[in-house]
Amino acid sequence: MLVERGLQAMNVELVSDAYAIAANYLRRSGAIPDTLVTNERLLKIIIKLLQHGELNKIKLANKAIGRFEAQSGTRAVA
């Protein structure tokens, strides 16, 4: 899935970890549905942050959560 989007193989684990952290938080807060389906908008945010040089998975996840919530106009209460 991520390789098809043109990511380098060494970044797949980083994106996967950051996505798992962010998606878990957003699911628990009710911002995204609790399904196994990948949220494309969240994934695109993480990939864009990675392309702009962020290489820390925790920072990637936190920034992605912030941008996702800002775009959605919602803030989690969790």
N, C-alpha and C positions, 0 to 999 in steps of 0.2 A: 504494500500500500504506500508507504512513505518513499520507497525507492522509485516507484512509478512517478512520484511528484518531483523527481530530480534531486533529491537530497543525497549527500554523500553517505556512504555506508557507515562511516564513523559517527555520524550525527543521528542515526536512527534510534539508538538507545537513549540519547539525550532527549530527543523529541518525545519518545515514548514515555520516559519517566516524567518529564514535565507535564505532558498531557494527562497522565494518570493522576498526578497530584492535583492539577487544576480541575479536571473533570470530577474527581471525587469530592472536592470542596463544593463545586457548583451543583452537583447532584444533591448533596446533603443540605444545601441551602435552598434547594427548590428552583434554582435558576435554569437548570436543564433537566429533562426527564431522566428517570432512573432506568436506562436501557443499556444494552450492550452496543448500540449503534454509535459510531463515531460522530461527534458533533463537528461538522466541517468548519463552521465559523471559528470555533475554538482552536482547531488544528491550524487553520490559516493564520490566526493571530500568533500562535507559537512559532510557526515557520517564519513569519515575517520578522519576529523578534530575533530569532536565530540568525537570519540573514543580515540583520543589522548589528551582529556581533555579540549578542548575549550568549554566553556559554555555560552559565551556572543554572542547573535545573531548577533550583528553588526560586531564583530570581525570575527565570523564564515563566514558571508557574504563577508566581505572584503578579508579575506584570500582565500576563495573559488574563488572569482573573480580573484585574482592575480594568483592563480594556474591554473585556467581554461585558462586565457589569455596566461600564460607561456607555457602551453601544446599546445595551438593552434598556438602559434607563432605570435599572434596579440595583439595589444594594442588598446584600445578604444580611440577615439578622443573626445568623449562626455564630 
